[in-house]
Amino acid sequence: MQIPLILDRYKTKQYSIVALDEANIPLLASMFARQPEEAFEYFRPHGFDVASLKTLAKDKSFLAFVVVEPSRNNTIKIDKNESVEPEAIGYFFMRSYFWGKCFRGYMTDYQHRRMGINKLMNQCATEIASCLQMETYGTISHNNIASLKSAEAVNEIRVVKAMPNGDMYVQYIPKRDSF
């Protein structure tokens, strides 16, 4: 299955998952800009400004995706004179660092936490990695319980090693029924 078909499977009335591109870079930069500083405590893989995101979008070793609400191609009419612009509410990436292996990371907008978005991103990333036959790794802080629980909902988590800062370097192994 190709990645666009996988992304289509995760489209709902509330959310779309789209590949990072020139059109949605401003939405993602806006999401990063509105996050409180504590949101970056466990997540600092790259720059978060428009210029950094443009560089990332061109990097062939990165697959980056944005969860958008509502669908990026539509606006929702509130009344005849007002509409709500699309908004990025989640982000995940997969960075290939060795043949057949990738590192992945996630961030959910602070106003949209505990709504299943991180689990949705985990499911989608796991399916993409499986399609590409890639082993997937990441780091999870012992203190970031929400991230650990969302990853465990979709994957078996194998701790590869403890990092010097106390984070766990883990391998995400897809559960048989995860997608």
Secondary structure, DSSP 8 states (H G I E B T S, - for coil): --HHHHHHHT--SS-EEEE--TTTHHHHHHHHHTS-GGGGSS--SS--SHHHHHHHHH-TTEEEEEEEES-TT--EEEETTEEE--EEEEEEEEEEEETTEEEEEEEE-GGGTTSSHHHHHHHHHHHHHHHTT-EEEEEE-TT-HHHHHHHHHHEEEEEEEE-TTS-EEEEEEE-TT--
